[in-house]
Amino acid sequence: MKYYYKEGIVKTGNIFMGEDVTRSARIESMRERLLEAVPQISSDRAVLITEAYKKYNNETVYVKRAKALAELLEKLPVAILDGELIVGSVSDKLRCAHIFPEFGLDWLIEELDGNPMRPENRPGDKYEISLKDEEALRSIAGYWYNNNHEYRCKAVLPEETHLIREMGVTDSYWLMIGGEGHLTVNLRRVVREGLKQYIERAKSRITELDLADPAQAEQKPFLESVIISCEAVIRYAARYAVLARKLAAKEVRAVRKEELLYIADICERVPAKPARNFHEALQSVWFVNLCIQIENNGHSISMGRLDQNLISYYENDIKSGELTPEDGLELMECLYLKLFQLHKITSWGNTKSFSGYQLFQNITIGG
């Protein structure tokens, strides 16, 4: 697949190095659209997760969270921006922050009440919110009162820790309302084996369990949750394949039509199956990272040794002539723009320490 990089070349100044930076017209256009977009708060995920937790409340924690993720990946809106080569977004809004009420919601309701200020009135890291989204978030707040991670943390902490926090000595509130972070999953294995292999291993392990042994019986819900989650991610990718084919059917530009059909083929393959080339490998990595970001609101959910994990795909494609270095650069830039689209809003007190819409999505270069 050729990406028609030479259709347009744009040179822009590098304000840090004083040098010209060459980008394809595709990248420059998408970059400008994203930079101009105002970050917004969406209620979509919060409403769906509330419905799912009510629906699956009697399940084990493992299965409940897996089924809740499956509901999110089935029902959250999907969108493909014009020109994109790597697809998958948390929302159909260009720059969107979802809300994670299962971790904490009181802080946002307080800020919407003006304490200390509304999100759109912040001096930095501003977020706009529609009246419809605000009303939806207020409507679910009662369900999460005394019923989420924040309250469970507060219930087990000694009284003196609350006093110390009020004095400003320490502050662990951002951890109470945040999810699991500071992790890098085995993206290399996903790219090389595909999620269907994970499903088969989990199913095989379940058949081997001796359910009369309590220790082994406890493994069953976790293994079931692995199957549910992986199948949900595969179906989520398939939604993008369907969307790409619909867009291709309406597309009048021959080049973009071909790209959309190729994107559909990729999304029908990965991350379910092993990636066969650099483009598929990048798309597989992105789908897995994106679904983790949708599932919880932890920071530093990273891509690890991306160059070491994907170098063989890049080199093979260059050698075969399927890819040029310019094509490879453009694909990487598409991935970085997807990373830029991710936003997670936290309380203003926490934001002051982590300003700049930071998510700390680290990539290790070299080794």
C-alpha positions as MATLAB code, in Angstrom:
seq = 'MKYYYKEGIVKTGNIFMGEDVTRSARIESMRERLLEAVPQISSDRAVLITEAYKKYNNETVYVKRAKALAELLEKLPVAILDGELIVGSVSDKLRCAHIFPEFGLDWLIEELDGNPMRPENRPGDKYEISLKDEEALRSIAGYWYNNNHEYRCKAVLPEETHLIREMGVTDSYWLMIGGEGHLTVNLRRVVREGLKQYIERAKSRITELDLADPAQAEQKPFLESVIISCEAVIRYAARYAVLARKLAAKEVRAVRKEELLYIADICERVPAKPARNFHEALQSVWFVNLCIQIENNGHSISMGRLDQNLISYYENDIKSGELTPEDGLELMECLYLKLFQLHKITSWGNTKSFSGYQLFQNITIGG';
ca = [
       0.000    0.000    0.000;
       1.384    3.414   -0.958;
       0.413    6.401    1.128;
       0.860    9.092   -1.519;
       3.184   11.091    0.705;
       4.371   13.154   -2.281;
       0.878   14.529   -2.920;
       1.819   17.431   -0.711;
       4.884   18.527    1.232;
       4.722   21.293    3.825;
       7.722   22.953    5.430;
       7.160   24.519    8.828;
       9.534   26.224   11.214;
      10.816   24.374   14.254;
      10.584   26.952   17.033;
      13.018   25.007   19.211;
      15.778   24.267   16.735;
      15.350   27.114   14.252;
      15.162   24.592   11.396;
      12.605   23.682    8.769;
      10.493   20.606    9.486;
       9.049   18.712    6.530;
       5.576   17.218    6.935;
       3.142   15.784    4.449;
       0.131   17.975    3.700;
      -1.991   15.240    5.272;
      -0.205   15.504    8.616;
      -0.156   19.290    8.608;
      -3.900   19.436    7.916;
      -4.808   16.974   10.696;
      -2.387   18.636   13.103;
      -3.918   22.065   12.560;
      -7.453   20.718   13.040;
      -6.497   19.110   16.345;
      -4.603   22.146   17.617;
      -7.581   24.369   16.878;
     -10.089   22.017   18.570;
     -11.167   22.921   22.107;
     -10.981   19.997   24.576;
     -14.444   18.907   25.667;
     -15.928   16.813   28.474;
     -18.138   13.937   27.342;
     -20.722   12.136   29.446;
     -20.953    9.158   27.059;
     -18.598    6.840   28.882;
     -19.831    7.836   32.364;
     -23.462    7.061   31.492;
     -22.577    3.753   29.811;
     -20.338    2.572   32.661;
     -23.054    3.433   35.192;
     -25.598    1.359   33.273;
     -23.117   -1.505   32.951;
     -22.203   -1.546   36.651;
     -25.877   -1.667   37.561;
     -26.497   -4.421   35.026;
     -23.552   -6.602   36.088;
     -23.410   -5.737   39.778;
     -23.782   -9.380   40.861;
     -20.775  -10.546   38.843;
     -17.263  -10.922   40.232;
     -15.117   -7.788   39.972;
     -13.127   -9.325   37.096;
     -16.166  -10.233   35.016;
     -18.069   -7.055   35.883;
     -15.217   -4.861   34.680;
     -14.717   -6.964   31.549;
     -18.399   -6.846   30.625;
     -18.474   -3.110   31.347;
     -15.540   -2.615   28.976;
     -17.340   -4.667   26.343;
     -20.388   -2.400   26.665;
     -18.192    0.687   26.245;
     -16.440   -0.654   23.160;
     -19.765   -1.667   21.643;
     -21.651    1.579   22.291;
     -19.199    4.497   22.357;
     -19.306    6.474   19.096;
     -16.569    5.782   16.531;
     -15.189    8.216   13.971;
     -12.477    8.372   11.301;
     -10.982   11.767   10.486;
     -10.378   12.690    6.882;
      -6.832   11.721    5.992;
      -6.229    9.376    8.918;
      -4.148    6.262    8.330;
      -4.175    5.068   11.964;
      -7.750    4.987   13.265;
      -9.453    4.756   16.635;
     -10.569    7.532   18.997;
     -12.130    7.715   22.441;
     -14.969    9.810   21.003;
     -16.347   11.396   17.861;
     -15.225   14.714   19.374;
     -11.783   15.777   18.164;
     -10.306   16.301   21.646;
     -12.387   14.674   24.341;
     -12.051   13.809   28.021;
     -14.250   11.023   29.320;
     -15.356   10.808   32.945;
     -14.617    7.757   35.114;
     -17.226    7.836   37.927;
     -16.217    4.390   39.194;
     -13.040    6.072   40.436;
     -14.394    9.476   41.443;
     -17.109   11.960   40.479;
     -17.713   14.300   43.450;
     -14.797   16.554   42.474;
     -16.310   17.249   39.048;
     -19.779   17.985   40.394;
     -18.183   20.450   42.825;
     -16.313   22.158   39.997;
     -19.462   22.333   37.876;
     -20.996   24.106   40.887;
     -18.140   26.610   40.699;
     -15.919   25.243   43.496;
     -13.223   26.400   42.969;
     -14.186   27.149   39.333;
     -15.922   25.544   36.388;
     -13.714   23.597   33.942;
     -14.205   26.151   31.162;
     -13.072   28.966   33.487;
      -9.736   27.446   34.466;
      -6.639   29.545   33.769;
      -5.146   26.503   32.012;
      -6.153   22.996   30.924;
      -9.654   24.245   30.144;
     -12.488   21.956   29.115;
     -15.842   22.928   27.671;
     -18.992   20.970   28.485;
     -22.428   21.084   26.914;
     -25.571   21.460   29.010;
     -26.668   17.991   27.871;
     -23.430   16.376   29.060;
     -23.514   18.285   32.359;
     -27.085   17.220   33.085;
     -26.233   13.604   32.285;
     -23.281   13.631   34.692;
     -25.340   15.199   37.459;
     -28.054   12.575   36.930;
     -25.704    9.653   37.691;
     -23.872   11.232   40.633;
     -26.211    9.709   43.217;
     -25.394    6.153   42.169;
     -21.687    6.679   42.796;
     -22.045    8.375   46.181;
     -20.169    6.203   48.693;
     -19.818    3.635   45.918;
     -16.525    4.130   44.075;
     -12.750    3.985   44.464;
     -12.509    7.363   46.188;
     -14.907    6.349   48.951;
     -13.292    2.937   49.402;
      -9.903    4.586   49.863;
     -11.248    7.065   52.378;
     -12.965    4.281   54.307;
      -9.715    2.426   55.004;
      -7.361    5.371   55.581;
      -6.654    6.359   59.213;
      -8.224    9.611   60.386;
      -4.849   11.322   60.717;
      -4.228   10.987   56.964;
      -7.283   13.134   56.297;
      -6.014   15.765   58.727;
      -2.592   15.781   57.087;
      -4.213   16.257   53.693;
      -6.303   19.166   54.968;
      -3.108   20.766   56.301;
      -1.528   20.488   52.860;
       1.342   18.232   53.949;
       0.497   15.417   51.549;
      -2.164   14.818   48.939;
      -3.136   11.393   47.627;
      -6.498   12.497   46.245;
      -5.332   12.189   42.645;
      -4.649    8.507   43.326;
      -8.087    8.000   44.863;
      -9.913    9.303   41.805;
      -7.478    7.810   39.268;
      -7.180    4.363   37.770;
      -4.325    1.961   37.211;
      -1.391    3.624   35.482;
       2.383    3.534   35.134;
       2.219    0.393   33.044;
       3.309   -0.964   29.696;
       1.538   -4.090   28.529;
       3.167   -6.722   26.304;
       2.447   -4.992   23.001;
       5.189   -6.993   21.291;
       3.329  -10.237   21.985;
      -0.022   -8.813   20.888;
       1.449   -7.659   17.575;
       3.186  -10.971   16.927;
       0.458  -13.358   18.100;
      -2.837  -11.463   18.037;
      -5.571  -11.411   20.670;
      -7.155  -14.620   19.397;
      -4.151  -16.473   20.802;
      -4.844  -14.927   24.216;
      -8.445  -16.096   23.972;
      -7.415  -19.639   23.076;
      -4.884  -19.801   25.919;
      -7.494  -18.607   28.413;
     -10.063  -21.124   27.173;
      -7.515  -23.927   27.337;
      -6.528  -22.969   30.878;
     -10.175  -22.986   32.007;
     -10.594  -26.569   30.807;
      -7.528  -27.568   32.848;
      -8.768  -26.068   36.125;
      -9.690  -28.302   39.021;
     -12.674  -26.365   40.320;
     -12.712  -28.488   43.481;
      -9.475  -26.692   44.413;
     -10.408  -23.230   45.789;
      -7.133  -21.703   44.578;
      -7.788  -22.872   41.015;
     -11.488  -22.046   41.158;
     -10.558  -18.434   41.930;
      -8.716  -18.243   38.589;
     -11.836  -18.949   36.543;
     -13.446  -15.452   36.729;
     -10.148  -13.831   35.755;
      -9.704  -16.132   32.754;
     -13.308  -15.492   31.732;
     -12.655  -11.767   31.934;
      -9.619  -12.177   29.633;
     -11.830  -13.829   27.009;
     -14.577  -11.204   27.327;
     -12.117   -8.302   27.114;
     -10.132   -9.620   24.153;
     -13.276  -10.459   22.198;
     -14.585   -6.957   22.921;
     -11.417   -5.320   21.561;
     -11.634   -7.429   18.385;
     -15.266   -6.385   17.859;
     -14.288   -2.767   18.494;
     -11.692   -2.908   15.703;
     -14.329   -4.456   13.440;
     -16.563   -1.415   14.025;
     -13.846    0.719   12.443;
     -13.615   -1.670    9.525;
     -17.349   -1.256    8.919;
     -17.085    2.535    9.209;
     -14.102    2.683    6.835;
     -16.018    0.719    4.189;
     -19.051    3.014    4.573;
     -16.850    6.079    4.123;
     -15.106    4.465    1.154;
     -18.460    3.847   -0.537;
     -19.197    7.597   -0.405;
     -15.655    8.806   -1.156;
     -15.159   10.448   -4.558;
     -11.373   10.819   -4.309;
      -9.790    7.661   -5.706;
      -6.700    7.896   -3.497;
      -8.662    8.286   -0.267;
     -11.129    5.550   -1.279;
      -8.225    3.138   -1.692;
      -6.787    4.159    1.681;
     -10.129    3.626    3.443;
     -10.558    0.181    1.934;
      -7.032   -0.717    3.029;
      -7.764    0.595    6.547;
     -10.879   -1.617    6.613;
      -8.789   -4.658    5.696;
      -6.320   -3.825    8.479;
      -9.033   -3.391   11.118;
     -10.577   -6.727   10.137;
      -7.226   -8.373   10.839;
      -5.631   -6.639   13.833;
      -5.432   -6.870   16.744;
      -7.218  -10.225   16.394;
      -4.426  -11.786   14.335;
      -0.660  -11.255   13.996;
       0.390   -8.123   12.125;
       1.948   -8.740    8.712;
       3.496   -5.327    8.076;
       4.439   -2.029    9.713;
       1.049   -0.386    9.202;
      -0.796   -3.331   10.727;
       1.660   -3.437   13.632;
       1.126    0.249   14.435;
      -2.649   -0.128   14.196;
      -2.592   -3.178   16.487;
      -0.506   -1.307   19.054;
      -2.829    1.679   18.920;
      -6.052   -0.320   19.334;
      -4.718   -2.051   22.462;
      -3.420    1.197   23.955;
      -6.673    2.990   23.156;
      -8.854    0.335   24.789;
      -6.764    0.484   27.958;
      -7.250    4.271   27.979;
     -11.005    3.830   27.592;
     -11.141    1.186   30.330;
      -9.492    3.276   33.050;
      -8.103    6.753   33.666;
      -4.624    6.030   34.933;
      -1.686    8.067   33.683;
       1.583    6.845   32.134;
      -0.048    4.086   30.117;
       2.916    3.774   27.813;
       4.101    2.076   24.633;
       7.438    0.949   25.965;
      10.149   -0.172   23.522;
       8.189    0.709   20.423;
      11.214    0.804   18.132;
      12.546   -2.572   19.265;
       9.098   -4.151   19.070;
       8.318   -2.925   15.546;
      11.720   -2.541   13.860;
      11.498   -5.895   12.069;
       8.179   -4.936   10.435;
       9.627   -1.613    9.273;
      12.819   -3.143    7.903;
      10.957   -5.920    6.089;
       8.589   -3.426    4.460;
      11.475   -1.180    3.367;
      13.327   -4.167    1.934;
      10.271   -5.421    0.034;
       9.478   -1.973   -1.321;
       6.047   -1.895    0.358;
       7.126    1.105    2.411;
       9.402    4.100    1.893;
      11.067    5.949    4.793;
       8.716    8.876    4.076;
       5.701    6.557    4.310;
       6.987    5.160    7.591;
       7.465    8.649    8.995;
       3.958    9.636    7.994;
       2.499    6.570    9.708;
       4.428    7.376   12.900;
       3.190   10.966   12.771;
      -0.362    9.654   12.424;
       0.189    7.591   15.577;
       1.539   10.601   17.493;
      -1.512   12.626   16.513;
      -3.720    9.856   17.924;
      -1.767   10.028   21.182;
      -2.282   13.801   21.211;
      -6.047   13.336   20.911;
      -6.219   11.521   24.252;
      -7.308   13.681   27.197;
      -8.145   12.915   30.802;
      -9.559   15.555   33.072;
      -8.855   15.499   36.785;
      -9.609   17.918   39.614;
      -8.186   21.432   39.394;
      -6.149   20.806   42.548;
      -4.452   17.864   40.842;
      -4.218   19.573   37.464;
      -2.093   22.395   38.875;
       0.673   19.857   39.477;
       0.330   18.160   36.079;
      -0.658   20.991   33.743;
      -0.406   20.902   29.964;
      -2.992   18.162   29.327;
      -0.302   15.665   30.323;
      -0.856   11.905   30.082;
       2.836   10.878   30.157;
       2.575    8.288   27.366;
       6.222    7.286   27.360;
       8.128    5.589   24.548;
      11.562    4.095   25.179;
      13.986    4.733   22.321;
      17.016    2.539   21.712;
      17.037    0.024   24.562;
];
